[in-house]
Amino acid sequence: MSRSVDALVADVARALDADLPALTREMTDWFVEVIPEFRHDDAVRELMVASTSSNLVAIVDLLMHSIPVEQISVPAAAAEYARRFAQHSLSLEALLRAYRLGENRFTQWGIAAMNRSGDVPTHEALAAVAELSRRANSYIDRVIEGLIDIYETERRLWNSRIGAARAAQIRLVLDSENMSEAEARHLLGIPLTGWHTAAVAWLPAEEPCAAEHLDVAARLIQDVSGSGPPLTLLNDERTMWVWVRHQRPDHLDLDRLHERVAGLGAGVRVALGAQAPGLGGFRGSLREAVRAQAVAEAAQNRDLRVLAFDDVAVAALLTEKSDDLEHWVARTLGDLASDAPGHRQLRDTVRVFLASGGSYTQAATRLHLHKNTVHYRVRKAEELLGRSLTEGRLDLEVALLARALLWRDRPRTATAPTSTFDHNGGRESSG
């Protein structure tokens, strides 16, 4: 007499249930062999075995008793194992792969159990195997849906907890002047010997906020520096502090970094401190990076995606007390400080002329202008200054640099503000 498909599936489930301890060991050993992320320490391995066992028990119960899949929830041990997976930064893909491999292995066991019965007509056996496979697949689909939510929720919570603790440790090292290098190493868990380069990666306010772009920028800094994994701190939702470490002073290819950061197409900008040794370098390079960031934010050139402190050190050191600096620049440059049409062009020409040692020929070459044009602009600038460029040259060069990097031109409206400095440029982040 033929049996119903449900009865045949239940018989297979009972046969598997009798061998479940051995089948659980077989499956867990197989996972360890084919999935590297499943090679845990003893404590987590025990949880992995419990997770596998709880899933196999749940599938067997579903098949034996025709339990509707809608009544299935993620077994407690499986949920906890997914949380542990997230806490150890193991990939969700590896976890889901195990479930799909396990589903396939379970179906193979079911076919083997059906073959061992020996007295089932072929058409009935095929129908039963198809039903067993369908129900097992439905179970896996439902459990995976729950596991994804469990894993992602735990990953967010874990990152938040770990990130907050790590941030507190880094800030303590930055702020504790009396902390020794050995104490800082113990607190951070990384060596502070060697040379450190700190960077600030940030998204301007007008750009969409996406923290993953900052992570990518940190990896680019690592790649270009040729260092090991960077130390990072998300200072706020738009700003990340990054440190890379070298055994000895090493050149960082700023042109390559600029090219790769610009290639992100996400508005990310990077400011870098100078390389410096030891704990003092760890702290000092960040202070320089923060100052370089202030200069970059004050500058009108939004295409400048990477800025090194050493390239703007004078301007960076002038970013505090911007009211006093504005008044000094205005006194030093006189009418040349004005944002009237053409005055920026004159200032840029004078800066290049002075940097060229007062050579009209070299300045013309660098500016791609005719030498007579440089002559004209220099004479015009001297008229606006009311003196020769050789008088007070050091003050003049510093004032021109500050005017170029820290002073925003007024909007041409009747309600233009009286202050033309970017006062946010002088605000330094803690640490």
C-alpha positions as CSV (number, residue, x, y, z in Angstrom):
1,M,0.0,0.0,0.0
2,S,1.4,3.4,-1.0
3,R,2.1,6.0,1.7
4,S,1.5,9.7,1.6
5,V,4.3,12.1,0.9
6,D,4.0,13.5,4.4
7,A,4.3,10.1,5.9
8,L,7.4,9.3,3.8
9,V,9.0,12.6,4.8
10,A,8.2,11.9,8.5
11,D,9.9,8.5,8.2
12,V,13.0,10.0,6.7
13,A,13.1,12.6,9.5
14,R,12.8,9.9,12.2
15,A,15.7,8.0,10.6
16,L,17.8,11.1,10.6
17,D,16.8,11.9,14.2
18,A,18.2,8.6,15.4
19,D,21.6,9.6,14.0
20,L,21.5,13.3,14.9
21,P,24.4,13.5,17.3
22,A,26.8,11.9,14.7
23,L,25.3,14.0,11.9
24,T,25.9,17.2,14.0
25,R,29.5,16.3,14.5
26,E,29.9,15.5,10.8
27,M,28.4,18.8,9.7
28,T,30.3,21.0,12.2
29,D,33.6,19.3,11.3
30,W,32.8,20.0,7.6
31,F,32.1,23.6,8.3
32,V,35.5,24.0,10.0
33,E,37.2,22.4,7.0
34,V,35.6,24.4,4.2
35,I,34.9,27.8,5.9
36,P,37.9,29.5,7.5
37,E,35.7,31.8,9.6
38,F,34.4,28.7,11.5
39,R,37.8,27.9,13.0
40,H,37.1,29.2,16.5
41,D,38.5,28.8,19.9
42,D,37.0,26.1,22.1
43,A,34.3,28.3,23.7
44,V,32.9,29.7,20.4
45,R,33.2,26.2,18.8
46,E,30.9,24.9,21.5
47,L,28.4,27.5,20.5
48,M,28.8,26.7,16.8
49,V,28.0,23.0,17.6
50,A,25.0,24.1,19.7
51,S,23.8,26.3,16.8
52,T,24.2,23.5,14.2
53,S,22.5,21.0,16.5
54,S,19.5,23.4,17.3
55,N,19.0,23.9,13.6
56,L,19.1,20.2,12.7
57,V,16.7,19.5,15.6
58,A,14.3,22.2,14.4
59,I,14.3,20.9,10.8
60,V,13.8,17.3,11.8
61,D,10.8,18.4,14.1
62,L,9.4,20.4,11.2
63,L,9.5,17.4,8.9
64,M,8.3,14.8,11.4
65,H,5.3,16.8,12.6
66,S,4.5,18.9,9.4
67,I,5.0,22.1,11.4
68,P,4.1,25.2,9.2
69,V,7.3,27.1,8.4
70,E,5.5,30.3,9.4
71,Q,5.7,29.1,13.0
72,I,9.5,28.7,12.9
73,S,11.8,31.2,14.6
74,V,15.6,31.4,14.8
75,P,16.7,28.9,17.5
76,A,18.2,30.6,20.5
77,A,21.7,29.0,20.1
78,A,21.8,29.9,16.4
79,A,20.8,33.5,17.2
80,E,23.6,33.8,19.8
81,Y,26.1,32.3,17.4
82,A,25.2,34.9,14.8
83,R,25.7,37.6,17.5
84,R,29.1,36.2,18.3
85,F,30.0,36.1,14.6
86,A,29.2,39.8,14.4
87,Q,31.2,40.6,17.6
88,H,34.3,38.9,16.1
89,S,33.9,40.9,12.8
90,L,33.4,37.7,10.9
91,S,31.5,38.1,7.7
92,L,27.8,37.6,7.3
93,E,28.5,36.0,3.9
94,A,30.4,33.2,5.6
95,L,27.6,32.6,8.0
96,L,25.0,32.5,5.3
97,R,27.2,30.2,3.2
98,A,27.3,27.7,6.0
99,Y,23.5,27.6,6.1
100,R,23.3,27.0,2.3
101,L,25.9,24.3,2.5
102,G,24.2,22.8,5.5
103,E,20.9,22.7,3.6
104,N,22.5,20.8,0.7
105,R,24.2,18.3,3.0
106,F,20.9,17.7,4.9
107,T,19.1,17.0,1.6
108,Q,21.8,14.5,0.7
109,W,21.3,12.8,4.1
110,G,17.5,12.6,3.4
111,I,18.1,11.0,-0.1
112,A,20.5,8.4,1.5
113,A,17.9,7.6,4.2
114,M,15.2,7.2,1.6
115,N,17.4,4.8,-0.4
116,R,18.1,2.7,2.7
117,S,14.4,2.0,3.2
118,G,14.4,0.0,-0.1
119,D,10.6,-0.7,-0.3
120,V,9.4,2.7,-1.7
121,P,8.3,3.0,-5.3
122,T,10.5,5.4,-7.3
123,H,7.8,7.9,-8.0
124,E,6.9,8.1,-4.4
125,A,10.5,8.4,-3.3
126,L,11.1,11.2,-5.7
127,A,8.0,13.1,-4.6
128,A,9.1,12.7,-0.9
129,V,12.6,13.9,-1.6
130,A,11.3,16.9,-3.5
131,E,9.0,17.8,-0.6
132,L,11.8,17.3,2.0
133,S,14.0,19.6,-0.1
134,R,11.2,22.2,-0.4
135,R,10.6,22.2,3.4
136,A,14.2,22.4,4.3
137,N,14.7,25.2,1.9
138,S,11.7,27.1,3.3
139,Y,13.2,26.6,6.8
140,I,16.6,27.9,5.8
141,D,15.1,30.9,4.0
142,R,13.1,31.9,7.1
143,V,16.0,31.4,9.5
144,I,18.4,33.3,7.3
145,E,16.0,36.3,7.1
146,G,16.0,36.4,10.9
147,L,19.7,35.9,11.2
148,I,20.5,38.8,8.9
149,D,18.5,41.2,11.2
150,I,20.2,39.7,14.3
151,Y,23.7,39.9,12.8
152,E,23.3,43.5,11.5
153,T,21.7,44.8,14.7
154,E,24.5,43.2,16.8
155,R,27.2,44.6,14.5
156,R,25.8,48.1,14.9
157,L,25.6,47.8,18.7
158,W,29.0,46.2,19.0
159,N,30.7,48.8,16.8
160,S,29.0,51.5,18.8
161,R,30.3,50.1,22.1
162,I,33.7,49.3,20.9
163,G,34.0,52.6,19.0
164,A,33.0,54.6,22.1
165,A,35.6,52.7,24.3
166,R,38.3,53.1,21.7
167,A,37.6,56.8,21.3
168,A,37.8,57.3,25.0
169,Q,41.2,55.5,25.1
170,I,42.6,57.5,22.2
171,R,41.4,60.8,23.6
172,L,43.0,59.9,27.0
173,V,46.3,59.3,25.3
174,L,46.0,62.6,23.4
175,D,45.0,64.7,26.4
176,S,47.2,63.2,29.2
177,E,50.4,65.1,29.0
178,N,52.0,63.1,31.8
179,M,51.2,59.7,30.3
180,S,54.3,57.7,29.5
181,E,54.9,56.0,26.1
182,A,54.6,52.6,27.9
183,E,51.3,53.5,29.5
184,A,50.0,54.8,26.2
185,R,51.0,51.6,24.4
186,H,49.3,49.5,27.1
187,L,46.1,51.5,26.8
188,L,45.9,51.5,23.0
189,G,47.4,48.0,22.5
190,I,49.7,49.2,19.7
191,P,53.4,50.3,19.7
192,L,54.1,54.0,19.8
193,T,57.7,53.7,18.8
194,G,58.6,54.6,15.2
195,W,57.2,57.5,13.2
196,H,53.6,58.5,13.0
197,T,51.7,60.4,10.4
198,A,48.2,61.7,11.4
199,A,45.5,62.7,9.0
200,V,42.1,64.2,9.2
201,A,39.6,62.9,6.6
202,W,36.3,64.8,6.5
203,L,33.2,65.5,4.4
204,P,32.3,69.2,4.0
205,A,28.9,70.2,5.3
206,E,27.5,70.5,1.8
207,E,28.3,66.9,1.0
208,P,25.9,64.0,1.8
209,C,27.0,62.3,5.1
210,A,28.3,58.8,4.4
211,A,30.8,57.3,7.0
212,E,31.8,54.6,4.6
213,H,33.6,57.2,2.5
214,L,35.8,58.1,5.5
215,D,36.6,54.4,5.9
216,V,37.7,54.3,2.3
217,A,39.8,57.4,2.7
218,A,41.6,55.8,5.7
219,R,42.4,52.8,3.6
220,L,43.7,55.0,0.8
221,I,46.0,56.8,3.3
222,Q,47.3,53.3,4.4
223,D,47.8,52.2,0.8
224,V,49.7,55.3,-0.2
225,S,51.9,55.2,3.0
226,G,52.6,51.5,2.6
227,S,52.0,51.0,6.4
228,G,50.0,48.4,8.3
229,P,46.4,48.9,9.3
230,P,45.7,52.4,10.4
231,L,44.4,53.5,13.8
232,T,41.2,55.5,13.3
233,L,38.8,57.5,15.4
234,L,35.5,58.8,14.1
235,N,35.6,62.2,15.7
236,D,32.1,63.0,14.5
237,E,29.8,61.8,11.8
238,R,31.7,63.8,9.2
239,T,35.3,63.6,10.5
240,M,37.7,60.8,11.0
241,W,41.2,61.0,12.6
242,V,43.7,58.5,11.1
243,W,47.2,57.5,12.1
244,V,49.7,55.4,10.1
245,R,53.0,54.2,11.5
246,H,56.4,53.6,10.1
247,Q,59.6,52.1,11.5
248,R,61.6,55.0,10.0
249,P,60.8,58.3,8.3
250,D,59.2,57.6,4.9
251,H,58.0,59.7,2.0
252,L,54.3,59.9,1.4
253,D,53.3,60.5,-2.2
254,L,50.9,63.4,-1.9
255,D,50.2,63.6,-5.6
256,R,49.1,59.9,-5.7
257,L,47.0,60.4,-2.6
258,H,45.3,63.5,-4.1
259,E,44.6,61.6,-7.2
260,R,43.0,58.6,-5.4
261,V,41.0,60.8,-3.0
262,A,39.7,62.9,-5.9
263,G,38.8,59.6,-7.6
264,L,36.4,58.7,-4.8
265,G,33.9,61.3,-6.2
266,A,32.4,61.7,-2.7
267,G,33.7,65.1,-1.6
268,V,36.1,63.6,0.9
269,R,39.0,65.9,1.8
270,V,42.2,65.0,3.7
271,A,44.6,67.1,5.8
272,L,47.9,65.6,6.9
273,G,50.3,66.4,9.7
274,A,54.1,65.9,9.4
275,Q,55.7,62.6,10.3
276,A,57.2,62.6,13.8
277,P,58.5,60.0,16.2
278,G,57.1,58.5,19.4
279,L,54.2,59.5,21.5
280,G,55.0,63.2,20.9
281,G,54.8,62.6,17.2
282,F,51.5,60.7,17.6
283,R,50.0,63.7,19.3
284,G,51.8,66.5,17.4
285,S,51.1,65.2,14.0
286,L,47.4,65.2,14.7
287,R,47.5,68.8,16.0
288,E,49.2,69.7,12.7
289,A,46.6,67.8,10.7
290,V,43.8,69.6,12.5
291,R,45.4,73.0,11.8
292,A,45.9,72.0,8.1
293,Q,42.2,71.1,8.0
294,A,41.3,74.6,9.3
295,V,43.4,76.1,6.4
296,A,41.8,73.8,3.9
297,E,38.3,74.8,5.0
298,A,39.1,78.5,4.9
299,A,40.7,78.3,1.5
300,Q,38.5,79.1,-1.5
301,N,39.9,76.3,-3.6
302,R,37.5,73.4,-3.2
303,D,39.4,71.3,-5.7
304,L,42.2,71.0,-3.2
305,R,41.4,67.5,-1.9
306,V,44.7,66.8,0.0
307,L,46.6,69.3,2.0
308,A,49.8,68.8,4.1
309,F,50.6,70.9,7.1
310,D,54.2,71.5,5.9
311,D,52.9,73.1,2.7
312,V,50.8,75.7,4.7
313,A,52.6,75.8,8.0
314,V,52.7,79.6,8.3
315,A,49.0,80.0,7.5
316,A,48.1,77.0,9.7
317,L,49.9,78.6,12.7
318,L,47.9,81.8,12.0
319,T,44.4,80.3,12.2
320,E,43.8,81.4,15.7
321,K,42.7,84.9,16.7
322,S,41.4,85.6,13.2
323,D,40.1,89.1,14.0
324,D,43.6,90.3,15.0
325,L,45.1,88.6,12.0
326,E,42.5,90.2,9.7
327,H,43.4,93.7,11.0
328,W,47.1,93.0,10.6
329,V,46.7,91.7,7.0
330,A,44.7,94.8,6.1
331,R,47.3,97.1,7.6
332,T,50.2,95.2,5.9
333,L,48.6,95.0,2.4
334,G,46.6,98.2,2.4
335,D,44.4,98.5,-0.7
336,L,46.0,95.4,-2.1
337,A,44.0,93.4,0.5
338,S,40.7,94.5,-1.2
339,D,38.4,92.0,-2.9
340,A,37.9,94.5,-5.8
341,P,38.1,93.0,-9.3
342,G,41.6,92.0,-10.3
343,H,43.2,92.4,-6.9
344,R,43.3,88.6,-6.3
345,Q,45.2,88.3,-9.6
346,L,47.7,91.0,-8.5
347,R,48.2,89.3,-5.1
348,D,48.8,85.9,-6.8
349,T,51.3,87.4,-9.1
350,V,53.2,89.1,-6.3
351,R,53.4,85.9,-4.3
352,V,54.9,84.1,-7.3
353,F,57.2,87.0,-8.1
354,L,58.6,87.0,-4.5
355,A,58.9,83.2,-4.5
356,S,60.9,83.5,-7.7
357,G,63.5,85.7,-6.0
358,G,62.2,88.8,-7.6
359,S,62.9,87.5,-11.1
360,Y,60.3,88.7,-13.7
361,T,61.4,86.0,-16.1
362,Q,61.0,83.1,-13.7
363,A,57.7,84.5,-12.4
364,A,56.4,84.9,-16.0
365,T,57.4,81.3,-16.8
366,R,55.7,79.9,-13.7
367,L,52.5,82.0,-14.3
368,H,52.5,81.3,-18.1
369,L,52.4,85.1,-18.7
370,H,54.5,87.5,-20.7
371,K,57.3,89.2,-18.7
372,N,55.8,92.6,-19.4
373,T,52.5,91.5,-17.8
374,V,54.3,90.6,-14.7
375,H,56.1,94.0,-14.7
376,Y,52.7,95.7,-15.0
377,R,51.1,93.8,-12.2
378,V,54.0,94.3,-9.8
379,R,53.9,98.0,-10.4
380,K,50.2,98.1,-9.9
381,A,50.6,96.1,-6.6
382,E,53.2,98.5,-5.4
383,E,50.9,101.4,-6.1
384,L,48.2,99.8,-4.0
385,L,50.7,99.0,-1.2
386,G,52.1,102.5,-1.3
387,R,55.6,101.1,-1.1
388,S,58.1,98.9,-2.8
389,L,57.8,95.1,-2.5
390,T,61.3,95.0,-1.0
391,E,60.1,96.9,2.1
392,G,59.0,94.6,4.9
393,R,59.2,91.7,2.6
394,L,58.7,89.0,5.2
395,D,55.6,90.6,6.6
396,L,54.3,91.0,3.0
397,E,54.8,87.4,2.1
398,V,53.1,86.2,5.3
399,A,50.2,88.6,4.8
400,L,49.7,87.5,1.2
401,L,49.7,83.8,2.3
402,A,47.2,84.5,5.0
403,R,45.0,86.6,2.6
404,A,45.1,83.7,0.1
405,L,44.3,80.9,2.4
406,L,42.3,82.3,5.3
407,W,40.3,85.2,4.0
408,R,37.1,84.8,2.1
409,D,36.1,87.5,-0.4
410,R,32.9,89.4,0.5
411,P,29.8,88.6,-1.5
412,R,29.1,91.5,-3.7
413,T,25.8,92.6,-2.1
414,A,24.7,95.6,-0.1
415,T,24.5,93.4,3.0
416,A,28.0,92.0,2.8
417,P,29.5,91.3,6.3
418,T,32.2,93.6,7.6
419,S,34.5,90.7,8.5
420,T,36.1,88.8,5.6
421,F,38.0,86.2,7.6
422,D,36.6,82.7,8.0
423,H,36.3,82.6,11.7
424,N,35.6,78.8,11.7
425,G,39.2,78.5,10.4
426,G,40.6,79.2,13.9
427,R,38.5,76.7,15.7
428,E,40.6,73.7,16.6
429,S,39.1,70.3,17.5
430,S,40.0,68.8,20.9
431,G,42.9,66.6,21.1
